Amino acid sequence: MITQKDAVMAAFKHLSEVMVAANQQISEVRIEEVVPIEEGKFFNVVLSYDIFGQFVFQKTREYKEFNIDANSGVVTYMKIKKI
């Protein structure tokens, strides 16, 4: 079993890897939510971050929701979180 901290770190690592692969710059990553679900089998983690537009002063706040397997620590999905 992983801890909430491990779940957040798995989500952050996954987000970083995806954004590097997509060649997108992000900054100011924040933890918004960490919730155990399905009787502790998974964690839902919501991270937010600033993403830059064409110019450095053009940035928007985006939110991603991650589902983390509580036994293995594997990210099972990442999706856009509507706020």
C-alpha positions in Angstrom: 0.0 0.0 0.0 1.2 3.5 -0.8 0.6 6.6 1.2 -1.1 9.8 0.1 2.3 11.4 -0.2 3.4 8.6 -2.6 0.2 9.1 -4.6 0.9 12.8 -5.0 4.5 12.1 -6.0 3.3 9.6 -8.6 0.9 12.1 -10.1 3.5 14.8 -10.1 6.1 12.5 -11.8 3.5 11.5 -14.4 2.5 15.1 -15.1 6.1 16.1 -15.5 6.9 13.3 -17.9 3.8 14.0 -20.1 4.5 17.7 -20.3 8.1 17.2 -21.2 7.1 14.7 -23.9 4.5 17.3 -25.2 7.2 20.0 -25.1 5.0 22.2 -22.9 6.3 24.4 -20.1 4.5 24.5 -16.8 5.1 26.2 -13.5 3.7 26.6 -10.0 2.3 23.1 -9.6 -0.1 22.9 -6.7 -1.8 20.0 -4.9 -5.6 20.7 -4.9 -7.1 17.4 -3.7 -6.0 14.0 -2.5 -8.9 11.6 -1.9 -8.9 7.9 -1.2 -11.7 6.2 -3.2 -13.3 2.7 -3.7 -12.6 1.7 -0.1 -8.9 2.7 -0.3 -8.1 0.9 -3.5 -7.3 4.1 -5.4 -6.3 7.7 -4.8 -7.7 10.6 -6.8 -5.2 13.4 -6.9 -5.9 16.8 -8.5 -2.9 19.0 -9.4 -3.1 22.4 -10.9 -0.4 24.3 -12.7 0.3 27.4 -14.9 0.9 26.7 -18.6 2.5 29.3 -20.8 1.0 30.5 -24.1 3.0 31.8 -27.0 4.4 34.6 -24.8 5.7 34.2 -21.2 3.1 36.6 -19.9 0.3 34.5 -21.4 -0.4 31.8 -18.9 -3.5 30.0 -17.8 -4.3 27.8 -14.8 -5.1 24.2 -15.7 -6.2 21.3 -13.5 -5.6 17.5 -14.0 -7.1 14.6 -12.1 -5.1 11.5 -11.6 -6.2 8.0 -10.5 -3.5 6.2 -8.6 -3.6 2.5 -7.7 -3.1 2.3 -3.9 -1.4 -1.1 -4.1 1.1 -0.5 -6.9 1.4 3.3 -7.1 0.7 3.2 -10.9 -1.2 6.1 -12.5 -4.2 4.4 -14.1 -5.5 7.6 -15.8 -5.0 11.3 -16.1 -7.8 13.6 -17.3 -8.7 17.3 -17.5 -10.5 18.4 -14.3 -13.3 20.9 -15.0 -13.5 23.7 -12.5 
